[in-house]
Structure formats: structure tokens, C-alpha cells
């Protein structure tokens, strides 16, 4: 496994030892969990449907329906259950083959930001997308 944290930024203090599960240090795992904290909107709790590995979400605010592929449906289910960024990443890496953890992390961020942008929830930390 890569000995460096994939979230380490050049010029900043070097990260501690990486997790045994994936190439991210504990500091960044904690930060990621806080950053990805998501609170679904009340109207969303009863307005999504899982079908096989896919899911559909109805947005009562604008009448749109969103179709989610398998990985997005998997993430939505975890977010709806209140799972942390760490737990989501661990489960994601166990279920799907991840070629790049950096891309997986960016995908998680983008997915949460998109849910917030569509009015389907908010970030628990109160920060805007």
C-alpha cells in the first residue's frame, strides 16, 4: 500500500501513518467524516425508491425525478442512514473496486454537494457547498 496519505498537500505538514484499510491518515479521515456529514431533507425520506442496485429520488420541491446508478444509490443509502465519511469510504472500498482513492473521495464530495445543491438535504457542519 502507498505509504503516503492521498489527501496530503504539498508544502503542509506531513501526514501521520495511513490507515491499514486505505491510503488516508487518521487526521484526514476525521476531516472527511465531518465534511461529508449530510442531513437529508424531510421530504426526501419518503420520496426515494430502491430497485435492485439502482435508486430513484423524487424532489417534491421542483417535481424532478433523479435516477441513481449502483454506486450513487449505495452512497445515498449510507447517507440516509447517517453513516460517516469514514464508514462510507470503508464500505465503498469493500463493495466496489477503487482504482484511485483520491477520485473516490472527490466523487463523495461532489455527490454530497449535488444533493445539497438540489435541495435534497444539507451538510451537518452548516457549510455551503
N, C-alpha and C positions, 0 to 999 in steps of 0.2 A: 504494500500500500504506500501511496505517496506520503512522505513524512511531513509535508507542509500543508497548512490549512489553506483550502481553496479560496477562503474569504480574506486571507491576509493581504494587506495593502502595502505596496512598496513605499518605503520611507517611514512607516509607522513601526511601533514596537513589535518585534516578532511574536507570533502566537505561541501559546503553550503547546504541549503534546496534543496530537489529534486524537479523536475518538477511535476506538477499535472498530466501530461499525462503519464509519465513513470519514473521509479526509477533512474534517472540520474540528476546530478546537472547541473546548467547553465554553469559552467566552462567546464565541460566535454562535454556537448552538443556542445559548441562552438569549442572545440578542435576536436571533432569528425567531425564536418562540414568541418573544414579545412583539416583534414586528409583524408577525403573521396572525396574531390574535384576532379573531373575527367573531362578531356577534351578528347572526342572521336577523334580518328584519322579521317582525312578527308575521307579516303577510306571506313570507316565504316558507315558513314552517309547514304550512298545509298546502302549499302550491308547487310541490315538486313530485315527480313520479320517477321511480327507478324501473327500468325494463332491461333485464339482463345486466350487461356491463355498462349500459348507457343510462342516461337520465334526461329528463325534460323539466324545465323550470318555467313556470308561468309568472310573469311580472304583472301583478294587478295594478301597478301604478301607471303602466303605459299599454297594457294588453299584449305585449310581446311574449313569445314563447321561445326559449333557448334550448337547443339540443346539445347535450354534452357527450363527448366521447368517453371511452372507458376510464382513462386516467383523470379527466376532469370530474367525472361522476364519482370516482373514488375519493378525490380530494374534497368535493362538496360534502360527501357523506361524513368524512372526518371533521371538516369544519363545522358542520351542523351538530356534530356530537361534542364539539368544544375541544377537540384534540389540539395539542400544542404543535408548533412548527417542528420541534424535535420528533415528536411522535409521528407526524405526517411524513417527515423525511425518512424515518426508520421504516415505516410501513410501505412507503412508496418504493424504497430500495429493495424491500423484500418481495414485492409483487411484480415490479417492472424492472427490466434491465436498464440501468442508468449508465450511459456512456460518459456523461460529464455531470458531476455533482454541481458545478457552477451553473450549468444550464438548467438543471433541475431546480436549484434554489431560485434562479431568476424566473423560471416558469411558475413556481409557487407564488412569488411576489406579484407577478403580473396577473395571475388568476385572482388573487385576493383583491388587488387593485381594481380589476374589472368588475368584480361582484359589487364593490363599494361604488364604483362609478355608475353602475346600472341601478343603484338604489336598492340592492338586494341585501344590504347589511352595512355594518360599519366596523371599523377597526376598534378593537378593545382599548388600544392605547390612545384613542382620540385623535391621532394624527391623520391628516388628509393624505390621500393617495398621491 
